[in-house]
């Protein structure tokens, strides 16, 4: 189906898109993000993105107040767990090939500063982090690095007259609605010979890295890039690709995640003609077909709805948000949700309270584990808290 877009194509400003999939969510109470959107591909350039009704300000608010990256122990970006450290160390090795140790380096969306810490250990001296989360910024400052709280669209950041030799946007622009404006703002912070490093999920390979049904369609990732669509976007701002590579990062011992990174220099030449990119569309079509074919949650949910046993869900992430909206799970007798992420505790998803894991102690409920990545670890934690719990794992 072709539709008139709510959100013009971020690359070519076209107003028509083909609907690939409609995704619904039950959102965290207080979240400014919509409870559903159409995933579309632009009929003019092929870019795949969420046709979201939320404004950029809504996304700014969401990441400032409801950031999942604040908890150093469980979030990515801190480098505390080995897989995350390995990812950031690899980033640092690439960055070192294109910089000097005294270059001024900015990590935009630095989270808890794991990459900055590694760069400091490797001898870089002029490092700055920027993040919309106050908690993340305080964590970076506490580690002895320079950082301040802002998002890309903050006036204080726009007016900041400092220039950088190297700017890092690692797993950031897939979250940004007003991409055209954001890239121009970032370009304005580059020195004359500055380099921009961008790393994003590789949407051209989603179908090769299946995790759980609809895993790559969530509230936060609203832009889905291939190398070609990213080059299309950057070329419109006078930025030239000087290097790129595909890779994958380990999310845990069994699951890899596809990414690619590209580096750009300023050339201010007339943009290349935008060429139609259908590689992500084909990847998504395959991935959605896989999601339909491999969805094993129905039987378990039917059983819980039928029995009306008290259910506690462990997992307040995107998997649960999707299931609550798109399955019969809400018809089950759900009494609570628990999650290790402190930023989610004492909040509500729909009308269901979210608690810390200790909540399950002495409970006699059924535990439903909804986690794409850590289901077995959660099962072990749950059994330590309450070995008598009956549990189901959805993955």
ABEGO torsion letter per residue (X at the ends): XBBBBABBBAAAGBABBBBABBBBBBBBBGBABBABBBBBBBAAAGBBBBBBABBAAAAAAAAAAABAAABAAABBGAGABAAAAAAAAAAAAAAAAABBAABBBBBBGAEAGAAAAAAAAAGBABBBBBBABAAAAAAAAAAGBBBBBBBAABAAAAABABBBABBBBBGAAAABABAAAAAAAAAAABBAABBBBBBBBBAAAAAABBABBGAABBAABABBBBAAAAAAAAAAAGBBBABBBBBBBBABAABBBBBBBBBBBBAGBBBBBBBBBAAAAAAAAAAAAAAAAABAAAAAAAAAAAAGBBBBBBEABAAAAAAAAABAAAABBBABBBBABAAABGBBBEABBBBBAAAABGBABBBBBBBAAAAAAAAAAAAAABAABBBBBBX
